[in-house]
Each structure stands twice: as structure tokens, then as C-alpha cells.
Amino acid sequence: MRQRMKSVAESGLPWLIALYRGIVVGYCYATPYRPRHAYRYTLEESIYVDASITGRGFGSALMDALIARCEQGPWRQMIAVVGDGNNNSGSLRLHKKHGFVIVGQLRSVGYKKGDWRDTVIMQRSLNDGDWTLPE
């Protein structure tokens, strides 16, 4: 986790945390979507909220802040890869609430607790999206 945080910080992208009564209950961050130059205007976000604290607005507050920070830069698209696919209804709802739409599904790409897991790919525009050229 520390190495991931360091890598995000070194790339100049946000890593945000949510505190509740002085305890970290959630975090989110953005990373480059792919290392190749053609994808430099696209980010992938990750978000985690402790299951014991969901439904209290921490996820929405984190997502709002992350999107706002990313829109301060040159980025035009944000991708979410939702683990456990359609079984992760809380994450799907959170992302849809913040403008993400489902653009695809990868079947059986994860293996966890003795079962194959799907992922759902979601996407939303940042800033002008693809309406204008970035440079």
C-alpha cells in the first residue's frame, strides 16, 4: 500500500482519505489508465469504503473530491474497474451516481475465495471529455 501511495504521489495525482472520529474509513486515488503516450489523458480511479460505514456519504464525498481534483488537470476520461462485477451493487450505485456508465464487462478475470469473479468497466468524462482537443 505504501508503494502504491508513493507512486501516485510521485505522478502528481490525488490520493484522498476519509476520516471518521480520527480513523481512516475510506480512500480513493487516481492513476494513469495505461503507460503508453496515447492514453495520457485518461485516468483510472480506485475507491474503498469500509463496509461498516457505507451509506453515510463517505464514498460520495471521496468521489466528488477526486473528480474535482482530476478535473483541475488535463485529463478527459476516468475509468473505473469494479471488482466482483454485478455482485458489487454498492460500488456500481456509487459510480452511476457520479456520472459513470457501464461500458463493458470482463468475465472470470479474478479468482477470489474459490470462485471466478467478473469485473465491470465504467467510464465518465472529465472536463470537456472528447468534445475538444486536449492540447
Secondary structure, 3 states (H helix, E strand, C coil): CHHHHHHHHHCCCCEEEEEECCEEEEEEEEEECCCCHHHCCEEEEEEEECHHHCCCCHHHHHHHHHHHHHCCCCCCEEEEEEECHHHCHHHHHHHHHCCCEEEEEEEEEEEECCEEEEEEEEEEECCCCCCCCCC
